[in-house]
Amino acid sequence: MLRYRLHFPVEVIADRLFGGNRIQANEQVIGLENSKLIEFADENEISLTAAGKMFLSQQRGHNK
């Protein structure tokens, strides 16, 4: 099965989901890397599957 990966700058994820808290965003991504849904593509970019994007979107409500 092919899995498309979406690439976002870390700042976008941090701003949209964690109110600009990059440390919290990094911790969340590091915690989810084992699932392969979310991973660091490089120092400033996150790569995620559609399921990973959906998971992070659900976290938005928990972090407000």
N, C-alpha and C positions, 0 to 999 in steps of 0.2 A: 504494500500500500504506500502510495506517495503521501508525504506530509509536507505541506508548504509551511515555511517558517516566515514569520513577520519580523521585521527588524525595526526597532525603535531606539532613539537615543535614550540613555538612562535618565536624562533630565526630563523628558516627556513623561516617562513612567512615574518618576518622583513627583513631578508637578501635578499630574492628573490624579494620581491615586494616593499620594502621601503628603499632599500639601507642600511639596518642595523639600521634604525630608529625605535627602539622598541616602543617608545612613540606614534609615528604615527600609527604603526601597532595596538597597544592596543586601541587607539581611534577609529580606523576603525572597529575593532571587536566589541567594546562596542556599537558603533552606529548601528551595524547590528544584534545584539543579539535578538532583538524583532522579526526579521523575522524567527528565528529558523534555518536559513541556516548556520549560523556561531555562535559558542559560545565557551567560555572557558571551556575546559574539566577539567583543574586544573590550577594552577598558571603558569605553564610553557608549557602548551599544548593547542592547539586549535583544536576543533572538528568542521568539516564542512561537508555539503552535497556536492554532485557533483555540484549542482547549485551554492553553495557558493564558491567552488573552481573556477568555471568558472567566477563568479563575481570578485573575487580577481585577477584572471589572467587578466581580462579586465582593472583593476585598475592600472596594471603595467605601461601601456602607459601614464596614467594621472599623475603618480608620478615621471616621469623622467624629 
